[in-house]
Amino acid sequence: MSWNPIEPGLFQLPDTAVNLDYLIYHQVEEGETVLSYTWSISPADPNPFTISVDGGGVRLQAASLSGLFKPNFLDYRDGDQVLRASDWSEIPPCKDLVEFKPSSVSQLDYTITVTVMVKATDPFTSQSVEAKYTNSWTMVILHDYSSGKQKLLEYMRCQL
């Protein structure tokens, strides 16, 4: 009984990574038939992944990992007031940015657990038997801070 991928770490990537596509599956042995796959992921939120299941395995995909690391805060000037926002989307265009504190979280760790149900024929009794196998993989997303830097540059170069 073996799994693909073999390594316990599925990936370690920066939050700038795009077009992720991983297939996780049980390598069937002679006489085995896959009945079903199930999966769970931890933590469940934030979950940037699209996960699908078919007879070939569990496919984990993500078009992008951006947006997972929200700033701690953003202070901006609106007239005579300094207001605080928790994300870039909350700041109106071309406002004076007073202070920007990036996320204090430097990485997110996920675990995906996959279970496969297989049917096999016992070689001694010729009877059909079902078996369940479970395995887990870790995924690490590293914050490289370039998305916050890029947003900061966009606000500093603002033109209406």
Buried (B, 14 or more C-beta within 10 A) or exposed (E): EEBEBEEEEBBEBBBBBEEBEBEBBBEBEEEBEBEEBEBEBEEEEEEBBEBEBEEEBBBBBBEEBBEBBBBEEBBBEEEEEEBEBEEBEEBEEEBEBEEBEBBEEEEBEBBBBBBBBBEBBEEEEEEEEEEEEEBBBBBBBBBBBEBBEEBBEEBEEEEE
